Amino acid sequence: MKAKTYRIALTGLLGACAVALSYLESLLPTAAFLPPGAKPGLSNLANMFAAEVLGPLPAFGIAFLKAGFAALTRGGTAGIMSLCGGIFSTAVMLLLFRKDRKLGYVGIGVISAVCHNLGQLCVAAAMVGNLSVLAYLPALLLFGVVAGALTGLICRAVSPMLRKVTARFQIKS
């Protein structure tokens, strides 16, 4: 019972961290060469750790929480973009953590960041009704690689400390 309670509390804390990081990222100006709203994706650290340690339900829950926060603070379009990118990247993250551990945090971070951008690009194409948004694809792919590598490096650095805490309570996905 204690492990289940701790698991729920940890999911809540990771969700709160994701929302806080998402808010902080929203304060950053977008670089001129990137599409509007492109951010480093540091809030995906919470998803990454949840996907690795807690499993699908908490990881997808955090993605939904982040999308809800985006919708409340930046509008419906931002919420839908966040939801589609978050669901796609979280699904890929979960798959990679379960099937291909050789990639490591950086590889998984890069692939999931690129998938997040692709998910958002698909939504944007559907919203505008044509494929003109694909002009952003090269910039988004490059930015996804850089942002994903950064997220993976940070996750690799903090994960051992977080694992020590979760090991005390025998948290298993």
N, C-alpha and C positions, 0 to 999 in steps of 0.2 A: 504494500500500500504506500509506503514511504517513497519508493522509487517512482510510482505512478504520479504521486503528488509533485515530486521534484521535477519530473518530466514535463508536467503541465506548467509549473512555475518557470522552468527554463525556456519553454516555448514562448511564454508571455514576455520574459525578459529579452529574448532574441527579437520578438516582434517589436517591442519598445525600442530596442537598439536600431532596428531597421527603419522605423518611422523617424527616429531622431536623426539618423544619418541621411535619410531621404530629405528631411527638412533642411539640414545643413547644405546638402548638395544643391537644393533649389535656390540657395542664396548665391551660388557661384555663377558668374557670368558665362555665357556660352561663347566659346572661341569663334571668331569670325568665319573660319573655314568649315565649321561643322553645322549640321542642320539645327534648327531651333530646338532647344530643350535637351541637347546631348549633354550628359553628365557622366562622371567617372564610374558610377555604379557601386560605390562603397557600401550602400545598403544591402547589396547582394552578399556581403560577408555573412550576414545573419542567415540568409537562405542556404549558403554553402555549408555552414556548420550544421544547420538543422538537417539538411539533406544527407550529410555524412553520418551524423550521430543519432538523430531522432527519427529519421525516416520520412516517408511521403506526406502523411497527414500534417505534421507540424510545418514541413517545408512549404507545402502548398498553402497552408493557413497563413504563413508569413507573406507569401506572394499576394494573396487576397487582401490581407491587411494593408500592405503597401499600396496596392491599387486603390483601395478605399480611401486611404489618406491622400493619394494623388487626386482622386476625384473631388474630395472635399476641399482641398486647398488650391488646386490648379484647374479644376473643371472636369467635365465629363469626358472630353477628348483625352486629356492626360490620364484619366482613370482607365479608360479602355486601352490606351496604348500601354500603360503600365501592366495591366492585367494580362494582355496577350503576350507581351514580351516576357513578363515574369513567369507565366505558366509554361511557356515553351522552354525558357532557360532552366527552370526548376526541373522540368521533366527530363531534360537532357542531363542535367547535373546528377539527378538521382540515378539515371541509367549508367552514367560514367562511374559514379562512386561504387555501384554494385558490380559492374562488369569489367572495367578497365582501369584498375588502380595504377597502372604503369604511367599514366599521364601525369599524375601528381596534381597538386593544388594549382600550379600555374597552368598546366594544360587544360584542366577542367575549367579553371577560371576563364581562360581565353575562349574555349569552345562555347561555354554558356553565355559569355558576354556577346559573342558574335550571334548566337541564337536569339538572345534578347533583342538585339538590333534588327535581326531578320524578322522576328515576330512583329515588332513595331512597324517595320517597313511594309509588311503585308497589310496591316491594319490601315496604314496611311494610304496605300494604293487602293484599298477597298473604299475608303472614305472619299477620296478625290475622284474615284471612278476611272482612273487610267494608270498607266505605268510610269508617268513622268517622274514620280518620286524615286524611281530607280537611279536617277542621276546622283542621289546621295549615297548609293551603295558603296563606292570605293572609299569615301571618307568614313562611313560608318564601319566598314570592315576594318580599316586601319585603326580607327579609334577603339573598336571592340577588342582588337588584339592588345593594344596598349593598356586599356582599362582592365581587361581580363587578367593580364599579366600582373598588374598592380594588385588587384583583388586577390589573386592566387598567392602572391608573395606575402601579403598581409595575413591571409588565412593560414599559410604555412607557418608564419611566425607566432601567431597567437593560439593556434590549435593545440599545441602541446599543453599549454596552461589550462585551456578550457577542458581538455581531455582529463587532466588530473582532477578537476572538480567533478566532472561527470562520472569518473571511475569510482569515486567515493560512494555514489548512490547507485552504482551498477546500472547505468542507463545504457540500453541496447536498442538499436533500431529494429 
